[in-house]
């Protein structure tokens, strides 16, 4: 019996987890916690955006800019973290990024003006952008090829866990505290991720093969190298894929709470209920998408969920006024498809690059997509003044069309050994 068959027989549905070994499991816990809390610290702003808008007297354009600056700066943070992951290791980079986004999220709660909040939120983006690049690669390098898609997808699913936690805390805080105080308290709870750094420092280490492959390799962590030879085409289309998917997703992540409150007239508790469905769909989508990316392949899975996500965005935002029950029916599938499409990113991008450039390539392409995709929420904010938030959010569907086009220039990597 082969090693793979032995793992499957012993682990059943959790064979992917057992195959990681002791160190791989610890890396999984560290990366899962890091990305989940990354989501928590990101989502506190969209959840509190209506209160912040009222407190500082902001326009919808200014409110959208708060999210956009986070995403744009996160692209820089992700690119830097990718290089650091290749030069100083995945684990050290993970600790630095978690500490960064925790500190600046807390400082956002002390902001005394819109401009101060904008600066703190931008600096929070440095850590927010970098964590995923380090954590996803760390786990991917412990995975067996046949399990890589679903294993890294479970890391991705922690986004839904962190998002869900933020909604629970948001509902509690805004139910018991005045609005002008509640948004600050919500940001202060962003200190929680700092505790994860202690776990990572004591228990997590880089995969041995990755350590040996990096060594004194002169090409490691080089931006120029990911544009040379055959990698140039790969980098271009991978960045375009990330742009389309994240442009569509962040349109939803940023504007759904405001859409539900302002155009659908839902209360804090009512909004929390809809978001609970959206998040439940997201978690299910992340996990299911991971299995599908191992079964169908990376490209087919991306295409399937891109088409479904575009259709569901239109349905969600264009339901007639007063028909909130119909929105409820669309909410879970929307969360499912727009999250399932992310499940393949960690494995796909890791498989496109050799070890000494894996952090750089993955960090650069994914976060370039995040930076350009960040223009989508900002544009929605400015368009909303004229056509409403719901009407403007249709623009997010365009991102998924861009993603489908980008896949035409990328190879299928299902089952490949990491180089």
Secondary structure, 3 states (H helix, E strand, C coil): CCHHHHHHHHHHHHHHHHCCHHHHHHHHHHHHHHHHHHHHHHHHHHHHHHHHHHHHCCCHHHHHHHHHHHHHHHHHHHHHHHHHHHHCCHHHHHHHHHHHHHHHHHHHCCCCCHHHHHHHHHHHHHHHHHHHHHHHHHHHCCCCHHHHHHHHHHHHHHHHHHHHHHHHHHHHHHHHCCHHHHHHHHHHHHHCCHHHHHHHHHHCCCCHHHHHHHCCCCCCCCCHHHHCCCHHHHHHHHHHHHHHHHHHHHHHHHHHHHHHHHCCCCCHHHHHHHHHHHHHHHHHHHHHHHHHHHHCCHHHHHHHHHHHHHHHHHHHHCCCCCCHHHHHHHHHHHHHHHHHCCCCHHHHHHHHCCHHHHHHHHHHHHHHHHHHHHHHHHHHHHHHHHHHHHHHHCCHHHHHHHHHHHHCCCCCCCCCCCC
